[in-house]
Amino acid sequence: MTEQDHHAQPANLAGLYDVRERLSRAAEDCGRDPASVTLVCVSKTFPTEAIEPALAAGERVFGENRVQEAMRKWPDLRALYHDLELHLIGPLQTNKVREAVQFFDVIETLDRPKLAEALAAEMTRTGKRPKLYVEVNTGAEPQKAGVLPADADAFIRDCRERLGLTIDGLMCIPPEEGQRSPHFALLSQIASRNHVPLLSMGMSADFELAVQLGATHVRVGSAIFGHRPPIVSE
Ligand SMILES: *Cc1c(COP(=O)(O)O)cnc(C)c1O
């Protein structure tokens, strides 16, 4: 990285301003209040220097996909910004549940009974209650996390009735190939028939479409922060 890049990067808010404008326009175009859609800035792999300008510009909701990485990056920033809302958007292993419940405000990736049980136990133990979204594998892709669409109603009922969990939202990551709208529409149908209020769907490439189909939260990374550095395993 050259000296110039180093100084240019933190001040670069063009991506964020562009995303904000496109988000408002997408909401207005379909008759929704722009304030009804929350931008989750996906800061995974980006260092705090890249995140600080977005905070200074007023963003407060951020998404990270790894518990350990988030716990390295965010405590100092949290000391400065007390009204942050941190979302876990990556897979959660049961052996990280304690840290995740302690650290995150929203866990978007509840995707199996074992995890639901571990979360319920930890939330009872600590009294800390992060919001929970159920991840649905709308494309039924074998390599992807998430409950299958056909199992979603039963899973949500089990979380509520057996474990006493509040399910605040649903989340999906559609397949890379093909149309996104059937996936967003499916997630929205599952949410509405189960009376789940929040819908986390839409990323850099398709957040406007997701807003048209009812997203309350869009998870946008590269359109804000630029190209992601390669993921280094821990
Ligand atoms: C990385 C990631 C995003 C953001 O993706 P972009 O295409 O960079 O906007 C959104 N959701 C999840 C679950 C992710 O892992």
The ligand as a Tripos MOL2 file, in Angstrom:
@<TRIPOS>MOLECULE
LIG
   15    15     1     0     0
SMALL
NO_CHARGES

@<TRIPOS>ATOM
      1 C1        -20.0620  -10.7480    3.1160 C.3       1 LIG1
      2 C2        -21.5280  -10.8300    3.3660 C.ar      1 LIG1
      3 C3        -22.4030   -9.8050    2.9440 C.ar      1 LIG1
      4 C4        -21.9610   -8.5890    2.1660 C.3       1 LIG1
      5 O1        -21.6380   -8.9350    0.8600 O.3       1 LIG1
      6 P1        -21.3320   -7.8050   -0.2470 P.3       1 LIG1
      7 O2        -21.6000   -8.5030   -1.5200 O.co2     1 LIG1
      8 O3        -19.9230   -7.4070   -0.0720 O.co2     1 LIG1
      9 O4        -22.2640   -6.6950   -0.0070 O.co2     1 LIG1
     10 C5        -23.7370   -9.9480    3.2640 C.ar      1 LIG1
     11 N1        -24.2060  -11.0050    3.9500 N.ar      1 LIG1
     12 C6        -23.4000  -12.0020    4.3690 C.ar      1 LIG1
     13 C7        -23.9840  -13.1330    5.1150 C.3       1 LIG1
     14 C8        -22.0430  -11.9470    4.0830 C.ar      1 LIG1
     15 O5        -21.2420  -12.9460    4.5020 O.3       1 LIG1
@<TRIPOS>BOND
     1     1     2 1
     2     2     3 ar
     3     2    14 ar
     4     3     4 1
     5     3    10 ar
     6     4     5 1
     7     5     6 1
     8     6     7 2
     9     6     8 1
    10     6     9 1
    11    10    11 ar
    12    11    12 ar
    13    12    13 1
    14    12    14 ar
    15    14    15 1
@<TRIPOS>SUBSTRUCTURE
     1 LIG1         1 GROUP 0 **** ****
